[in-house]
Amino acid sequence: MESLTNTLHTVPLNHYILLSAIIFSIGVMGVLLRRNAIIIFMSVELMLNAVNLLLTAFSVYSGDASGQVFVFFIMALAAAEVAVGLAIIVMIYRNTNSIDINVLNRLKW
Amino acid sequence: MNTFYFIAFLSIFFSVLVISAKNPVHSILYLVLTFFTFTIQYILLNAQFLAIVNFIVYMGAILVLFLYTLMLMNLNKDSEPFKSNIVKIAAVLGGGCLFVVLFACFRQVGIAEPVVLKDPGLGLVKNLGKVLFNEFLLPFEISSLLLLSAMVGAVLLATKDPKTV
Protein backbone atom coordinates (compact mmCIF):
# COMPACT_ATOMS: atom_id res chain seq x y z
CA MET A 1 0.00 0.00 0.00
CA GLU A 2 2.87 2.37 0.76
CA SER A 3 4.47 1.97 -2.64
CA LEU A 4 1.07 2.36 -4.27
CA THR A 5 0.35 5.69 -2.64
CA ASN A 6 3.90 6.89 -3.24
CA THR A 7 3.20 7.18 -6.96
CA LEU A 8 0.80 9.94 -5.96
CA HIS A 9 3.58 12.37 -5.18
CA THR A 10 4.14 13.18 -8.79
CA VAL A 11 0.51 13.93 -9.69
CA PRO A 12 -0.38 17.64 -9.47
CA LEU A 13 -3.80 18.64 -8.20
CA ASN A 14 -4.38 20.26 -11.60
CA HIS A 15 -4.61 16.87 -13.24
CA TYR A 16 -7.27 15.65 -10.83
CA ILE A 17 -9.29 18.77 -11.62
CA LEU A 18 -8.80 18.17 -15.33
CA LEU A 19 -9.87 14.52 -15.10
CA SER A 20 -12.99 15.42 -13.13
CA ALA A 21 -13.87 18.21 -15.56
CA ILE A 22 -13.56 15.80 -18.50
CA ILE A 23 -15.75 13.14 -16.85
CA PHE A 24 -18.30 15.76 -15.81
CA SER A 25 -18.48 17.12 -19.37
CA ILE A 26 -18.93 13.61 -20.73
CA GLY A 27 -21.83 13.20 -18.30
CA VAL A 28 -23.41 16.45 -19.53
CA MET A 29 -22.96 15.30 -23.13
CA GLY A 30 -24.68 12.02 -22.27
CA VAL A 31 -27.67 13.85 -20.82
CA LEU A 32 -27.97 15.98 -23.96
CA LEU A 33 -27.24 13.21 -26.44
CA ARG A 34 -29.41 10.28 -25.40
CA ARG A 35 -33.17 9.86 -25.29
CA ASN A 36 -33.26 6.70 -23.22
CA ALA A 37 -34.25 7.81 -19.70
CA ILE A 38 -32.12 5.17 -17.99
CA ILE A 39 -28.97 6.24 -19.84
CA ILE A 40 -29.66 9.85 -18.95
CA PHE A 41 -29.87 8.71 -15.35
CA MET A 42 -26.54 6.90 -15.69
CA SER A 43 -24.93 10.06 -17.05
CA VAL A 44 -26.11 11.87 -13.92
CA GLU A 45 -24.38 9.15 -11.86
CA LEU A 46 -21.22 9.76 -13.88
CA MET A 47 -21.33 13.47 -13.01
CA LEU A 48 -21.86 12.67 -9.32
CA ASN A 49 -18.83 10.38 -9.38
CA ALA A 50 -16.62 12.98 -11.03
CA VAL A 51 -17.45 15.37 -8.19
CA ASN A 52 -16.80 12.62 -5.63
CA LEU A 53 -13.33 12.00 -7.00
CA LEU A 54 -12.53 15.72 -6.93
CA LEU A 55 -13.76 16.06 -3.34
CA THR A 56 -11.54 13.15 -2.29
CA ALA A 57 -8.53 14.60 -4.09
CA PHE A 58 -9.03 17.97 -2.39
CA SER A 59 -9.54 16.26 0.96
CA VAL A 60 -6.21 14.45 0.62
CA TYR A 61 -4.56 17.61 -0.67
CA SER A 62 -5.55 19.68 2.34
CA GLY A 63 -5.39 16.83 4.87
CA ASP A 64 -8.98 17.34 6.00
CA ALA A 65 -11.26 14.33 6.51
CA SER A 66 -14.48 16.34 6.05
CA GLY A 67 -14.25 16.05 2.28
CA GLN A 68 -14.36 12.27 2.43
CA VAL A 69 -17.34 12.38 4.81
CA PHE A 70 -19.11 14.56 2.25
CA VAL A 71 -18.41 11.93 -0.41
CA PHE A 72 -20.01 9.37 1.89
CA PHE A 73 -23.13 11.55 2.17
CA ILE A 74 -23.23 12.03 -1.60
CA MET A 75 -23.18 8.25 -2.03
CA ALA A 76 -26.12 7.85 0.39
CA LEU A 77 -27.98 10.56 -1.50
CA ALA A 78 -27.24 8.91 -4.84
CA ALA A 79 -28.67 5.63 -3.57
CA ALA A 80 -31.89 7.35 -2.51
CA GLU A 81 -32.06 9.25 -5.80
CA VAL A 82 -31.60 6.09 -7.85
CA ALA A 83 -34.33 4.24 -5.95
CA VAL A 84 -36.92 6.99 -6.45
CA GLY A 85 -35.83 7.79 -10.01
CA LEU A 86 -35.98 4.20 -11.19
CA ALA A 87 -39.41 3.82 -9.57
CA ILE A 88 -40.59 6.85 -11.54
CA ILE A 89 -39.08 5.42 -14.75
CA VAL A 90 -40.82 2.08 -14.14
CA MET A 91 -44.12 3.92 -13.68
CA ILE A 92 -43.59 5.91 -16.88
CA TYR A 93 -42.80 2.69 -18.73
CA ARG A 94 -45.97 1.08 -17.40
CA ASN A 95 -48.08 4.00 -18.56
CA THR A 96 -46.51 4.74 -21.95
CA ASN A 97 -44.73 1.47 -22.85
CA SER A 98 -41.54 3.35 -23.62
CA ILE A 99 -38.76 5.13 -21.76
CA ASP A 100 -38.13 7.67 -24.49
CA ILE A 101 -38.10 11.06 -22.80
CA ASN A 102 -39.72 12.69 -25.81
CA VAL A 103 -42.94 10.89 -24.89
CA LEU A 104 -43.00 13.02 -21.80
CA ASN A 105 -43.57 16.27 -23.68
CA ARG A 106 -47.22 15.98 -22.74
CA LEU A 107 -46.13 17.17 -19.30
CA LYS A 108 -46.12 20.63 -20.86
CA TRP A 109 -49.88 20.87 -20.90
CA MET B 1 4.43 5.39 -16.65
CA ASN B 2 2.47 6.71 -13.74
CA THR B 3 -0.51 4.62 -12.63
CA PHE B 4 -2.72 7.67 -12.28
CA TYR B 5 -2.53 8.63 -15.95
CA PHE B 6 -3.21 5.11 -17.14
CA ILE B 7 -6.29 4.78 -14.89
CA ALA B 8 -7.45 8.28 -15.85
CA PHE B 9 -7.22 7.36 -19.52
CA LEU B 10 -9.22 4.19 -18.86
CA SER B 11 -11.97 6.03 -16.99
CA ILE B 12 -12.33 8.61 -19.77
CA PHE B 13 -12.36 5.87 -22.40
CA PHE B 14 -15.04 3.83 -20.63
CA SER B 15 -17.19 6.85 -19.84
CA VAL B 16 -17.18 7.79 -23.52
CA LEU B 17 -18.29 4.24 -24.28
CA VAL B 18 -21.11 4.58 -21.71
CA ILE B 19 -22.76 7.42 -23.59
CA SER B 20 -22.05 6.05 -27.07
CA ALA B 21 -23.02 2.37 -26.72
CA LYS B 22 -26.14 1.47 -28.70
CA ASN B 23 -27.33 -1.30 -26.41
CA PRO B 24 -28.38 -0.02 -22.94
CA VAL B 25 -27.10 -3.20 -21.25
CA HIS B 26 -23.61 -2.64 -22.70
CA SER B 27 -23.84 0.93 -21.50
CA ILE B 28 -24.46 -0.22 -17.92
CA LEU B 29 -21.58 -2.72 -18.10
CA TYR B 30 -19.24 0.03 -19.27
CA LEU B 31 -20.48 2.16 -16.38
CA VAL B 32 -19.46 -0.66 -14.02
CA LEU B 33 -15.95 -0.56 -15.50
CA THR B 34 -15.84 3.23 -15.16
CA PHE B 35 -16.76 2.97 -11.50
CA PHE B 36 -14.11 0.32 -11.04
CA THR B 37 -11.48 2.75 -12.32
CA PHE B 38 -12.81 5.29 -9.82
CA THR B 39 -12.34 2.71 -7.07
CA ILE B 40 -8.71 2.34 -8.12
CA GLN B 41 -8.32 6.11 -7.97
CA TYR B 42 -9.61 6.10 -4.39
CA ILE B 43 -7.10 3.39 -3.47
CA LEU B 44 -4.32 5.48 -5.04
CA LEU B 45 -5.44 8.40 -2.88
CA ASN B 46 -5.33 6.05 0.16
CA ALA B 47 -9.06 6.65 0.77
CA GLN B 48 -9.65 3.01 1.62
CA PHE B 49 -13.07 3.42 3.19
CA LEU B 50 -14.39 5.28 0.16
CA ALA B 51 -12.88 2.69 -2.16
CA ILE B 52 -14.75 -0.11 -0.39
CA VAL B 53 -18.01 1.88 -0.21
CA ASN B 54 -17.71 2.81 -3.88
CA PHE B 55 -17.11 -0.83 -4.74
CA ILE B 56 -19.99 -2.23 -2.68
CA VAL B 57 -22.62 0.50 -2.90
CA TYR B 58 -22.07 1.81 -6.42
CA MET B 59 -20.93 -1.24 -8.33
CA GLY B 60 -22.75 -3.78 -6.16
CA ALA B 61 -26.06 -2.13 -5.38
CA ILE B 62 -26.84 0.83 -7.61
CA LEU B 63 -25.70 -0.65 -10.92
CA VAL B 64 -27.36 -3.98 -10.22
CA LEU B 65 -30.55 -2.01 -9.58
CA PHE B 66 -30.11 -0.32 -12.98
CA LEU B 67 -29.50 -3.65 -14.65
CA TYR B 68 -32.57 -5.24 -13.05
CA THR B 69 -34.81 -2.36 -14.06
CA LEU B 70 -33.53 -2.49 -17.60
CA MET B 71 -34.08 -6.23 -17.82
CA LEU B 72 -37.58 -5.91 -16.40
CA MET B 73 -38.50 -3.49 -19.16
CA ASN B 74 -37.55 -5.86 -21.94
CA LEU B 75 -36.68 -3.19 -24.46
CA ASN B 76 -36.41 -4.18 -28.08
CA LYS B 77 -34.01 -2.91 -30.68
CA ASP B 78 -36.03 0.09 -31.85
CA SER B 79 -36.57 1.34 -28.34
CA GLU B 80 -34.30 4.29 -28.94
CA PRO B 81 -35.56 6.16 -31.97
CA PHE B 82 -33.36 8.00 -34.40
CA LYS B 83 -32.06 11.29 -33.18
CA SER B 84 -31.12 13.80 -35.86
CA ASN B 85 -27.46 14.55 -36.48
CA ILE B 86 -27.91 18.24 -35.79
CA VAL B 87 -29.08 17.49 -32.25
CA LYS B 88 -26.10 15.19 -31.73
CA ILE B 89 -23.62 17.79 -32.96
CA ALA B 90 -25.28 20.41 -30.79
CA ALA B 91 -25.06 18.13 -27.75
CA VAL B 92 -21.36 17.42 -28.29
CA LEU B 93 -20.70 21.11 -28.90
CA GLY B 94 -22.56 22.04 -25.72
CA GLY B 95 -20.62 19.56 -23.61
CA GLY B 96 -17.36 20.65 -25.24
CA CYS B 97 -18.09 24.31 -24.52
CA LEU B 98 -18.77 23.45 -20.88
CA PHE B 99 -15.45 21.64 -20.70
CA VAL B 100 -13.56 24.52 -22.31
CA VAL B 101 -15.08 27.00 -19.85
CA LEU B 102 -14.26 24.77 -16.86
CA PHE B 103 -10.75 24.19 -18.13
CA ALA B 104 -10.10 27.88 -18.69
CA CYS B 105 -11.36 28.69 -15.18
CA PHE B 106 -9.12 26.10 -13.55
CA ARG B 107 -6.13 27.23 -15.57
CA GLN B 108 -6.56 30.67 -14.08
CA VAL B 109 -6.54 29.20 -10.58
CA GLY B 110 -3.40 27.24 -11.40
CA ILE B 111 -2.83 24.91 -8.44
CA ALA B 112 0.09 22.87 -9.72
CA GLU B 113 1.41 21.53 -6.42
CA PRO B 114 1.39 17.74 -6.20
CA VAL B 115 -1.19 15.99 -4.05
CA VAL B 116 0.81 14.82 -1.05
CA LEU B 117 -0.67 12.57 1.57
CA LYS B 118 0.27 14.35 4.79
CA ASP B 119 -1.51 11.99 7.17
CA PRO B 120 -1.43 8.34 6.03
CA GLY B 121 -4.43 7.45 8.23
CA LEU B 122 -6.69 10.11 6.71
CA GLY B 123 -8.98 7.89 4.68
CA LEU B 124 -9.09 4.92 7.02
CA VAL B 125 -12.29 3.79 8.73
CA LYS B 126 -10.98 4.70 12.18
CA ASN B 127 -10.34 8.33 11.33
CA LEU B 128 -13.45 8.80 9.19
CA GLY B 129 -15.66 7.16 11.83
CA LYS B 130 -14.43 9.61 14.45
CA VAL B 131 -15.19 12.58 12.20
CA LEU B 132 -18.54 11.15 11.11
CA PHE B 133 -19.85 10.47 14.60
CA ASN B 134 -18.57 13.66 16.19
CA GLU B 135 -18.94 16.58 13.81
CA PHE B 136 -21.40 15.06 11.37
CA LEU B 137 -23.68 13.13 13.72
CA LEU B 138 -26.83 15.14 12.94
CA PRO B 139 -26.39 14.98 9.13
CA PHE B 140 -25.75 11.26 9.48
CA GLU B 141 -29.05 10.73 11.30
CA ILE B 142 -30.90 12.94 8.81
CA SER B 143 -29.48 10.91 5.92
CA SER B 144 -31.00 7.81 7.52
CA LEU B 145 -34.38 9.60 7.42
CA LEU B 146 -33.72 10.44 3.77
CA LEU B 147 -33.06 6.80 2.93
CA LEU B 148 -36.19 5.70 4.78
CA SER B 149 -38.38 8.23 2.95
CA ALA B 150 -36.78 7.27 -0.38
CA MET B 151 -37.57 3.62 0.31
CA VAL B 152 -41.21 4.38 1.16
CA GLY B 153 -41.49 6.64 -1.88
CA ALA B 154 -40.01 4.06 -4.23
CA VAL B 155 -42.38 1.36 -2.99
CA LEU B 156 -45.36 3.71 -3.29
CA LEU B 157 -44.42 4.80 -6.81
CA ALA B 158 -43.59 1.39 -8.20
CA THR B 159 -46.59 -0.55 -6.91
CA LYS B 160 -49.69 -0.55 -9.04
CA ASP B 161 -52.58 1.58 -7.95
CA PRO B 162 -55.43 -0.85 -7.16
CA LYS B 163 -58.11 1.68 -8.11
CA THR B 164 -56.92 2.22 -11.67
CA VAL B 165 -56.15 -1.39 -12.59
Interface residues (C-beta under 8 A of the other chain):
Chain A: M1 L4 T5 T7 L8 H9 T10 V11 P12 L13 N14 H15 Y16 I17 L18 L19 A21 I22 I23 F24 S25 I26 G27 V28 M29 G30 L32 L33 R34 R35 N36 I38 I39 F41 M42 S43 E45 L46 N49 N52 L53 T56 A57 S59 V60 Y61 G63 A65 S66 Q68 V69 V71 F72 F73 M75 A76 L77 A78 A79 A80 E81 V82 A83 V84 L86 A87 I88 I89 V90 M91 Y93 R94 S98 I99 D100 N102
Chain B: N2 T3 F4 Y5 A8 S11 I12 S15 V16 V18 I19 P24 S27 I28 L31 T34 F35 F38 Q41 Y42 I43 L44 L45 N46 A47 F49 L50 V53 N54 V57 Y58 A61 I62 L65 F66 T69 L70 L72 M73 L75 S79 E80 P81 K83 K88 A90 A91 V92 G94 G95 G96 L98 F99 L102 F103 F106 G110 I111 A112 E113 P114 V115 V116 L117 K118 D119 P120 L122 G123 N127 L128 V131 L132 E135 F136 P139 S143 L146 L147 S149 A150 M151 G153 A154 V155 L157 A158 K160
